[in-house]
Amino acid sequence: MDGSLTLFTVQGTLVALHKHKVELAERAGLTLQDMEEVIHDVMANIEVVSIKEYRHKMNSAIDIMAAIDIEDVPYTALCLAKFLPIWSDDKDFQQQSVVRVITTKELVSSNFL
């Protein structure tokens, strides 16, 4: 990565990323080695954001995501608070239209990496 991309996340995301790297690689059409390289590169640019910075958007995020996947509420709230898209291959995010979703395949093929 050249530093032009800064990613934000809630606490616990990095553990989940490693836990699901095989599934993520399959969804993105990447080899496991390529996915590990993407995770490594991305980790250098991730800022973990305190809930204090997005707590004010939790109710809106609940309205958007509660019927889809309640576990996605913090990520949605963070995106709403920072006016940013979400990077995810989770099809649950595709079921809403408020927060723009960028897939891993789109991210890898972009000029951000």
Stockholm file with secondary structure:
# STOCKHOLM 1.0

chainA/1-113         MDGSLTLFTVQGTLVALHKHKVELAERAGLTLQDMEEVIHDVMANIEVVSIKEYRHKMNSAIDIMAAIDIEDVPYTALCLAKFLPIWSDDKDFQQQSVVRVITTKELVSSNFL
#=GR chainA/1-113 SS CCSCCCEEECTTHHHHHHHTHHHHHHHHTCCHHHHHHHHHHHHTTEEECCGGGTGGGHHHHHHHHTTTCGGGHHHHHHHHHHTCCEECCCHHHHTCSSSCEECHHHHHHSTTC
#=GC SS_cons         CCSCCCEEECTTHHHHHHHTHHHHHHHHTCCHHHHHHHHHHHHTTEEECCGGGTGGGHHHHHHHHTTTCGGGHHHHHHHHHHTCCEECCCHHHHTCSSSCEECHHHHHHSTTC
//
